[in-house]
Amino acid sequence: MTVTDEETWPDAAEWTGKIYSGGWRRSEGGVQPVHEPATGERLAEVGVAAPADVARAGTQAARAQRAWAGTAPQERAEVLLRAARALRENRGAIREWIVRESGGVPAKGDYEIAAGLSQLAQAAGLASLPHGEILSPSAPARTSYAWRVPLGVVGVINPWNAPLLFAMRALAPALVLGNAVLLKPDPHTPVSGGVVVARLFEEAGLPEGLLHILPGGIGTGEAVVADPLVAMVVFTGSTEAGRAVARAAGDGLKRVALELGGKNSIVVLDDADIDSAAAAGAMSSFGYQGQACVAAGRHLVHADIVEPYTEALLRQADELRVGDPREEGVALGPVISERQAARIERIVDESVAAGARVLAGGRRDGLFYPPTVLDRVERTMPAFTEEIFGPVAPVVTFRTDHEAVEIANDTAYGLTAAVHSGSTPRAAVIAEQLRTGMVHLNDVCAKDAANAPFGGMGASGNGSRIGGTANLEQFTQWRWMTVLGSG
């Protein structure tokens, strides 16, 4: 059934208290409520997938995947394009779910939808790319081929901070390349990161059994990783949790793609456009309450311009209203949970106790944490060393380009960075020395693109890349065949 009335989409009577696995059905793990962080209001109730539900889903997915892999690539691409059409048709309702579940402002919901559409379109394009090659034979009478084949069943463990985007980023290429998917959305966002996804692909006509939505907590995720029919696990989340996923997946010799945390620097050189750099810095640190792995966790500013840069950053912070994201003019909504709010508070308080100075913000109201600017930040302070995942901009000074590189690289993480300078060659020299998987010149460090190989180094991931043609390497494996003779 295609529902076009955004006020009733997706129809709660269809999915309330259920999981999506061979259709909508009751689970063996019971149910869980979904609450709005801004108000505490109970929004919905979804099913919780028990290990037995995961095992059943794995069996169904493996069976359905064999037939799916045999369909023409263009047929699989058409399913993704129909899912994109359903996403466009229901964008108003989907935006509302993203805002209410995740606490992001409507613009954040619009961004996720636009990025999700890009992911679907980019993944559909994979169907038209060559999936193999003819190799040089070892003898004149021999023919040698190599081609990519699907992995089988892919498990996706999704975070809460961009639930729709991260779901599409993994499952769209996985499906178009012939795999089936078990998707475990985060308990904070099981509707926008799970129910919505299921309904989009239902409307797109995806054959039954290829996509399973399995909400739940740690136990559900562990069951997905451990399932013997899951060939690959895509995990986005904290570095600590990613290490646990990697250890568990290693026992089964599974492929693992880990997109983990970051302690990202925005480097501002003495010849930078200060207002432009401060605007990029504010967006990188304060956007979606700083709750992004690509957020700027450090502002490294040349000592000669630190005062005007900080003043410009403070002006940016002062213009950002904090409150219920559904209210007009609000720029920052709540952080996702009391646990996260307490973590931000601890990091700021401990840094201030060690000598940092609060120039703006620094005190929360429940889950609402204002944009916060710290200066006099030293490299031993939690604000420098820890991933904050909140709207906090620690300012650190440097004197030379060499020192800026050394400070930026003083972390186990290696996800992204930005460098601001009036000289692109100078900025590029610094960028090439940063140990990060991504770097952006005269721009924000919080960037994502469907056609780009997204991923980090060090504690930010295991070197995997998702996006663009990198998806071919992630979601398929090579098969080699030789033919002797011509008969």
matplotlib code that plots the C-alpha trace (Angstrom):
import matplotlib.pyplot as plt

x = [0.0, 1.3, 0.4, 0.7, -0.9, 2.1, 0.0, -0.5, 2.7, 3.9, 0.6, 1.2, -1.5, 0.7, 4.0, 3.4, 5.0, 6.4, 9.6, 9.9, 11.0, 9.1, 6.5, 5.4, 5.1, 5.4, 8.8, 10.0, 11.8, 8.8, 8.4, 10.1, 8.8, 10.2, 10.5, 11.1, 14.2, 12.9, 9.7, 10.0, 6.7, 6.1, 6.1, 5.7, 6.3, 8.4, 9.2, 12.5, 14.2, 15.4, 18.3, 15.7, 14.2, 17.7, 18.4, 15.1, 15.8, 19.2, 17.8, 15.1, 17.6, 20.1, 17.3, 16.0, 19.5, 20.2, 17.4, 18.0, 21.7, 20.4, 18.2, 19.5, 21.5, 19.2, 16.2, 17.8, 18.6, 15.0, 14.0, 16.3, 14.9, 11.4, 12.5, 13.8, 10.5, 8.7, 11.2, 10.4, 6.7, 6.7, 9.5, 7.3, 6.4, 9.9, 11.4, 9.0, 10.1, 13.8, 13.1, 11.1, 13.2, 16.7, 16.2, 17.6, 16.1, 14.0, 17.0, 18.8, 15.9, 15.9, 19.7, 19.2, 16.5, 18.5, 21.6, 19.5, 18.2, 21.8, 22.8, 20.0, 20.9, 24.6, 24.0, 21.7, 24.5, 26.6, 24.4, 25.8, 29.5, 31.6, 31.7, 34.6, 37.5, 39.3, 42.7, 45.9, 45.9, 48.8, 48.8, 47.5, 44.7, 43.4, 40.9, 40.9, 38.1, 37.5, 34.3, 32.6, 29.9, 27.7, 28.9, 25.5, 23.8, 25.1, 24.4, 24.1, 24.2, 23.0, 23.6, 21.0, 22.6, 21.8, 19.5, 18.1, 21.3, 23.5, 20.9, 20.7, 24.5, 25.0, 21.9, 21.4, 24.8, 24.5, 21.1, 21.9, 25.0, 23.0, 23.1, 20.4, 20.4, 19.7, 19.4, 19.5, 18.5, 19.5, 17.0, 16.7, 15.7, 14.0, 11.3, 13.3, 16.2, 14.1, 10.4, 10.6, 13.3, 11.2, 8.1, 10.1, 11.4, 8.0, 6.5, 9.4, 8.6, 11.7, 11.1, 10.2, 13.0, 15.8, 15.5, 14.9, 14.5, 15.5, 15.3, 16.9, 19.9, 23.3, 21.9, 20.2, 23.4, 25.5, 23.1, 23.4, 27.2, 27.3, 24.8, 26.7, 24.8, 25.9, 29.0, 29.7, 29.0, 28.8, 29.0, 28.8, 29.3, 31.8, 35.4, 34.8, 31.8, 33.5, 36.3, 33.8, 32.1, 35.4, 36.4, 33.1, 33.1, 36.7, 35.7, 33.5, 36.1, 33.5, 34.3, 33.8, 33.4, 33.9, 33.0, 33.9, 34.6, 36.7, 38.6, 38.7, 40.6, 39.8, 43.1, 43.0, 46.3, 47.3, 46.3, 42.8, 39.6, 38.6, 34.9, 34.6, 36.8, 34.7, 31.5, 32.8, 34.1, 30.7, 28.9, 31.4, 31.2, 27.6, 25.6, 23.2, 24.5, 27.9, 26.6, 28.5, 31.7, 32.8, 32.2, 35.1, 36.4, 39.4, 39.8, 43.6, 44.1, 47.3, 48.2, 48.3, 44.6, 43.2, 41.5, 39.5, 38.8, 37.4, 35.3, 33.9, 33.2, 31.4, 29.2, 28.3, 27.4, 25.4, 23.1, 22.2, 18.9, 18.6, 15.2, 12.5, 13.6, 9.9, 9.8, 10.5, 14.0, 15.6, 19.0, 20.1, 17.7, 18.4, 21.2, 20.0, 19.9, 20.7, 23.8, 25.1, 24.3, 26.2, 29.2, 29.4, 29.0, 31.8, 34.3, 33.7, 33.7, 36.9, 38.6, 37.6, 38.8, 42.2, 42.4, 40.2, 38.0, 34.3, 33.7, 30.1, 27.7, 29.0, 25.8, 23.0, 19.2, 18.3, 19.1, 19.6, 23.3, 24.1, 26.9, 30.0, 33.4, 36.4, 39.8, 43.1, 42.7, 45.8, 46.6, 46.2, 42.5, 39.5, 38.2, 41.4, 41.8, 38.2, 35.5, 32.9, 29.9, 28.3, 28.2, 31.6, 34.4, 37.8, 40.3, 44.0, 46.7, 49.8, 52.7, 54.0, 52.6, 54.7, 53.2, 49.7, 50.3, 51.8, 48.9, 46.3, 47.9, 48.1, 45.2, 44.5, 41.6, 42.0, 38.7, 38.5, 39.9, 39.7, 42.4, 41.7, 44.3, 44.4, 46.9, 45.5, 49.0, 50.0, 46.8, 47.4, 50.9, 49.4, 46.5, 48.8, 50.6, 47.4, 46.7, 43.0, 40.9, 39.4, 40.4, 38.7, 40.3, 38.6, 35.4, 33.7, 35.2, 31.7, 31.1, 29.6, 29.0, 27.4, 30.1, 33.1, 35.0, 34.0, 36.1, 38.9, 42.2, 43.4, 40.8, 38.3, 37.9, 39.5, 40.4, 37.2, 35.5, 31.8, 30.7, 31.0, 32.9, 34.5, 31.2, 32.1, 35.1, 33.1, 30.0, 31.3, 34.1, 36.2, 35.7, 38.2, 37.5, 39.7, 38.7, 41.2, 40.5, 37.7, 35.2]
y = [0.0, 3.5, 6.2, 9.7, 11.6, 12.8, 13.4, 9.6, 8.2, 5.7, 4.3, 3.6, 0.9, -1.2, -1.1, -0.2, -2.7, -4.7, -5.5, -5.7, -9.2, -11.0, -8.3, -6.5, -8.9, -9.2, -10.0, -12.3, -9.4, -7.4, -3.7, -0.4, 3.1, 6.0, 9.4, 12.9, 14.4, 18.0, 17.3, 13.8, 13.0, 9.4, 9.3, 5.6, 2.0, -0.4, -4.1, -5.3, -8.1, -10.9, -13.2, -15.7, -13.0, -12.2, -15.8, -16.1, -13.0, -14.2, -17.4, -15.6, -13.1, -15.7, -17.5, -14.4, -13.1, -16.0, -15.2, -11.4, -11.9, -13.5, -10.6, -8.1, -5.2, -2.7, -4.3, -3.9, -0.2, 0.4, -0.6, 2.0, 4.7, 3.8, 4.1, 7.5, 8.5, 7.4, 9.4, 12.5, 12.0, 11.6, 14.0, 16.2, 13.3, 11.9, 15.3, 15.5, 12.0, 13.0, 16.3, 14.7, 11.5, 13.0, 16.5, 18.1, 21.3, 20.9, 21.9, 18.9, 16.7, 18.3, 17.6, 13.9, 13.5, 15.2, 13.2, 10.0, 10.7, 11.2, 7.9, 6.1, 7.7, 7.1, 3.5, 2.9, 4.1, 1.2, -1.2, 0.2, -0.1, -3.0, -5.6, -7.6, -7.8, -10.2, -11.0, -11.9, -15.7, -17.8, -19.8, -19.1, -21.6, -20.4, -17.6, -15.9, -13.9, -12.1, -10.6, -9.3, -11.3, -10.3, -11.1, -12.5, -11.0, -7.6, -6.6, -2.8, -1.3, 2.2, 5.3, 7.9, 11.1, 10.7, 7.6, 7.9, 9.0, 6.3, 3.6, 4.6, 5.0, 1.3, -0.6, 1.1, 0.0, -3.4, -4.1, -2.9, -5.1, -8.2, -8.5, -8.8, -6.6, -6.9, -3.3, -2.6, 1.0, 2.7, 2.6, 6.4, 6.6, 3.3, 5.0, 7.5, 5.0, 1.8, 1.9, 4.7, 2.7, -0.4, 1.5, 3.2, -0.2, -1.8, 0.9, 0.4, -3.2, -4.8, -8.5, -9.9, -11.2, -9.0, -6.2, -6.8, -4.0, -5.3, -2.6, -3.3, -2.6, -4.2, -7.7, -7.3, -5.9, -8.7, -11.2, -9.5, -9.6, -13.2, -14.6, -17.2, -16.1, -12.5, -12.1, -8.4, -5.9, -2.2, -0.3, 3.4, 4.5, 5.1, 3.7, 1.7, 0.0, -0.5, -2.4, -4.8, -5.3, -5.9, -8.5, -10.4, -10.2, -11.5, -14.8, -15.4, -14.0, -11.5, -8.4, -5.3, -1.6, 0.6, 4.4, 5.5, 8.7, 11.7, 14.6, 16.8, 20.1, 23.2, 24.9, 28.7, 30.2, 33.8, 34.7, 33.2, 35.1, 35.4, 35.8, 33.0, 30.7, 31.5, 30.8, 27.4, 26.8, 27.5, 25.3, 22.5, 22.6, 23.7, 22.1, 19.5, 20.3, 19.0, 15.4, 14.2, 12.2, 14.9, 17.8, 20.2, 19.3, 21.7, 25.2, 25.6, 29.3, 31.2, 33.3, 36.5, 36.3, 34.4, 37.4, 38.5, 34.9, 34.2, 37.4, 36.3, 32.8, 34.3, 36.4, 33.3, 31.5, 34.4, 34.3, 30.6, 30.2, 27.0, 25.3, 22.9, 22.3, 22.5, 26.2, 28.9, 30.4, 27.6, 26.7, 24.1, 21.5, 19.2, 16.6, 13.1, 12.0, 12.8, 10.6, 12.6, 15.9, 14.8, 13.8, 17.2, 18.9, 16.8, 17.5, 21.3, 21.4, 19.4, 21.5, 24.7, 23.3, 22.7, 26.3, 26.7, 29.7, 29.8, 32.6, 31.6, 29.0, 26.3, 25.7, 23.4, 23.4, 19.7, 18.3, 21.8, 22.7, 26.1, 26.8, 27.0, 28.5, 27.7, 29.4, 28.8, 25.2, 23.1, 19.7, 17.8, 18.9, 16.7, 19.4, 18.8, 15.0, 13.6, 13.5, 15.8, 15.1, 18.4, 22.0, 23.0, 24.8, 24.6, 27.2, 26.3, 28.6, 27.9, 29.9, 28.0, 25.8, 22.9, 23.4, 23.4, 20.1, 18.6, 19.7, 18.5, 15.1, 14.8, 12.3, 8.7, 9.7, 10.4, 11.2, 14.7, 18.2, 21.6, 24.1, 27.9, 30.1, 32.8, 30.6, 27.3, 25.9, 26.7, 25.1, 22.0, 21.5, 21.4, 19.2, 16.6, 16.2, 15.6, 11.9, 12.0, 10.1, 13.4, 17.1, 20.2, 23.5, 26.8, 24.9, 23.1, 19.8, 18.3, 17.2, 14.1, 13.3, 10.2, 9.9, 10.3, 7.5, 8.4, 7.0, 7.6, 6.4, 5.2, 5.1, 6.6, 3.4, 0.4, 2.0, 1.0, 3.4, 3.8, 6.0, 6.2, 3.4, 2.4, 0.6, -1.9, -3.0, -3.0, -4.9, -7.5, -10.0, -11.2, -14.5, -15.8, -18.4, -19.8, -21.8, -24.1, -24.6, -23.3, -26.1]
z = [0.0, -0.9, 1.6, 0.3, 3.2, 5.2, 8.3, 8.7, 7.2, 8.2, 9.5, 13.2, 13.3, 11.0, 12.9, 16.5, 18.9, 16.0, 14.1, 10.3, 9.4, 6.7, 7.1, 10.3, 13.2, 17.0, 18.3, 21.1, 22.8, 23.8, 23.1, 23.9, 24.1, 22.0, 23.7, 22.4, 24.0, 23.8, 25.8, 27.2, 25.4, 24.5, 20.7, 19.8, 20.7, 18.6, 18.9, 20.3, 18.4, 20.6, 19.6, 18.3, 16.1, 14.7, 14.0, 12.1, 10.2, 9.2, 7.8, 5.8, 4.5, 3.4, 1.5, -0.2, -1.0, -3.3, -5.6, -5.3, -6.4, -9.6, -10.7, -13.2, -11.6, -13.3, -11.6, -8.2, -9.1, -10.0, -6.5, -5.0, -7.4, -6.3, -2.7, -3.5, -4.9, -1.8, 0.3, -1.7, -1.5, 2.3, 3.2, 5.5, 7.7, 7.7, 8.7, 11.6, 12.9, 12.6, 14.5, 17.2, 17.7, 17.4, 18.6, 15.5, 13.9, 10.7, 8.6, 10.0, 8.9, 5.5, 5.2, 6.1, 3.5, 0.8, 1.7, 1.8, -1.7, -2.8, -1.3, -3.1, -6.5, -6.1, -5.1, -8.0, -10.3, -9.1, -11.1, -14.4, -13.5, -14.7, -12.0, -13.4, -15.8, -18.2, -16.9, -18.9, -19.2, -18.0, -21.3, -24.8, -24.6, -21.3, -20.5, -17.1, -15.6, -12.3, -11.1, -8.0, -6.2, -3.3, 0.2, 1.2, 4.4, 5.7, 9.3, 9.8, 13.3, 13.1, 15.3, 16.5, 15.3, 11.6, 11.6, 8.1, 6.4, 7.9, 7.2, 3.5, 3.3, 4.1, 3.0, -0.4, -1.9, -0.1, -1.7, -5.2, -5.2, -4.5, -0.7, 1.9, 5.1, 8.8, 10.1, 13.8, 14.5, 17.7, 20.5, 20.5, 16.8, 15.8, 13.7, 11.6, 11.4, 11.1, 10.6, 8.0, 6.1, 6.0, 4.7, 2.0, 0.7, 1.1, -1.2, -3.6, -4.0, -2.5, -2.4, 1.0, 3.2, 1.9, 4.5, 8.2, 10.8, 14.2, 16.9, 20.3, 22.5, 23.0, 23.1, 19.7, 18.2, 19.6, 18.0, 14.6, 14.8, 16.0, 13.5, 11.4, 8.2, 8.5, 6.3, 7.0, 9.8, 9.2, 12.5, 13.2, 16.7, 19.5, 19.3, 22.4, 21.0, 17.7, 19.2, 20.8, 17.5, 15.8, 18.4, 18.1, 14.3, 14.2, 15.8, 12.7, 10.3, 9.1, 7.1, 9.3, 8.3, 11.4, 11.3, 14.8, 16.8, 16.0, 17.7, 14.7, 14.3, 12.4, 11.8, 11.3, 9.9, 10.3, 6.8, 7.0, 6.4, 10.0, 9.7, 7.1, 9.3, 12.4, 10.6, 9.4, 13.0, 14.5, 12.1, 12.6, 16.4, 17.1, 14.2, 15.5, 19.0, 18.1, 18.0, 15.0, 14.5, 12.1, 14.4, 15.2, 18.7, 18.5, 17.1, 16.5, 15.9, 15.2, 18.2, 16.1, 15.2, 18.2, 19.7, 16.6, 15.7, 19.2, 19.0, 15.7, 17.1, 20.1, 17.8, 15.9, 19.2, 20.5, 17.4, 18.0, 20.0, 22.0, 22.6, 21.3, 17.7, 16.6, 17.6, 15.0, 15.2, 17.3, 16.0, 18.7, 20.1, 23.0, 23.2, 22.9, 26.5, 30.1, 29.9, 27.0, 28.7, 31.8, 29.7, 28.1, 31.5, 33.0, 30.2, 30.4, 34.2, 34.5, 31.9, 33.7, 37.0, 35.2, 34.0, 30.9, 30.7, 29.6, 27.2, 26.3, 27.5, 29.8, 31.8, 30.7, 31.3, 31.4, 28.0, 26.5, 26.3, 24.8, 22.3, 24.5, 23.7, 25.8, 25.7, 27.6, 26.7, 27.4, 25.8, 29.1, 29.6, 28.8, 26.3, 24.3, 24.7, 24.7, 22.0, 23.5, 21.2, 22.3, 21.2, 22.6, 20.8, 22.6, 21.3, 21.3, 20.0, 17.9, 16.5, 13.5, 10.8, 12.1, 15.6, 14.2, 12.5, 15.6, 17.8, 15.3, 15.2, 18.9, 19.1, 18.6, 16.3, 12.6, 11.0, 9.4, 9.6, 8.1, 7.3, 6.7, 4.9, 2.3, 0.4, -0.9, -1.5, 2.1, 3.4, 1.2, 2.6, 6.1, 5.0, 3.6, 6.9, 8.9, 9.9, 8.9, 6.4, 5.2, 5.1, 3.8, 2.9, 3.8, 4.6, 7.5, 8.7, 9.2, 5.6, 3.9, 0.2, -1.4, -4.0, -1.6, 0.2, 3.8, 6.7, 9.1, 10.4, 13.8, 16.5, 14.0, 12.1, 10.6, 7.3, 5.6, 3.2, 2.3, -0.5, -4.3, -6.0, -2.7, -2.0, -4.7, -2.6, 0.7, -0.3, -2.8, -3.0, -5.9, -7.7, -10.2, -12.9, -15.7, -18.8, -20.5, -24.2, -26.4, -26.2]

ax = plt.figure().add_subplot(projection="3d")
ax.plot(x, y, z, "-o")
ax.set_aspect("equal")
plt.show()
